[in-house]
């Protein structure tokens, strides 16, 4: 059994050092094959990776983004994958304990070769758990985190497993055979945000469970993810770095759900944008 770990990076060398160090001390370190997709970093990342004999690196030109970087990584590792192998998506601004990968593999095997995601613990947060996994209401074009459904007590003492509607690239283990059977990323339609949700939901439609193990913890700095509160309205809705990018959201909702939900996704998106804008304007009066 091998676990091929794909890590897309762009600069932030200090984070890359930390996540690779965490992988090297895993209980299953001898089974892990680490592949870093460096999308044009300019901070010494390439030189650092070249000095790591047990890390493979792929160099991009800055235009891969997350979905494209993962796609390039998959194309490299899938030919070497056997039916018992796994692929782990992980971000470089995370770190974890030495039994992390072993926990993901065990959870997958104990639950019918499920896809298994991680909970997020954020530095300086109390309680520390700040993310479990996505919930989606496809009809209402709405996404939230399972964390919002939990009591204060459960946030501090979570259940061992949660079923999610999608999983993020922030620490998710996939049986490698799923990519060979059902396809890989769609970077032209989803170059960055929601590419991870789409691939996990596509596999879930084939009957594969999407689980989150509260024992599989990734630790993050106090601020992570996409923060667009200080950007202009144009960049918020049309910037490629924005999770609210209209075109990427339309592509995402046109790829998930039932055939009718996919067909009506753009119309429902437009309707809910109008409704939410009207509510926001009324709230300001």
Order of alpha helices (4+ residues) and beta strands (2+ residues): beta-alpha-beta-alpha-beta-alpha-beta-alpha-beta-beta-beta-beta-alpha-beta-beta-alpha-alpha-beta-alpha-alpha-alpha
